[in-house]
Amino acid sequence: MEPFLPAPQPVRWRRGVYAASLVIPFTCVQIWAVLVLLSMAHLDGMVAFAMLLTIFGSAVAVYSGWRWAVRLGSEREER
């Protein structure tokens, strides 16, 4: 077992930075859009259900974007 990890690959690091530069603005836009919808919508009946679906879909999209960015930027351990 090696006490020190090898230096990170520059290509992997750059991919992670590029992925984060795409995901961070997307996350901000998603949060802004949901806040605008919540402030403008009258939450009664089917509109409330549609808003729940929209918020859930937005959360899933943000989560998958961040997961993608982390996977691109992280190095896998070789055994």
Secondary structure as the mmCIF struct_conf table of DSSP 4:
data_model
#
loop_
_struct_conf.conf_type_id
_struct_conf.id
_struct_conf.beg_label_comp_id
_struct_conf.beg_label_asym_id
_struct_conf.beg_label_seq_id
_struct_conf.end_label_comp_id
_struct_conf.end_label_asym_id
_struct_conf.end_label_seq_id
BEND BEND1 PRO A 3 PHE A 4
HELX_LH_PP_P HELX_LH_PP_P1 LEU A 5 GLN A 9
HELX_RH_AL_P HELX_RH_AL_P1 PRO A 10 MET A 40
TURN_TY1_P TURN_TY1_P1 GLY A 45 GLY A 45
HELX_RH_AL_P HELX_RH_AL_P2 MET A 46 GLY A 73
BEND BEND2 SER A 74 SER A 74
HELX_LH_PP_P HELX_LH_PP_P2 GLU A 75 GLU A 78
#
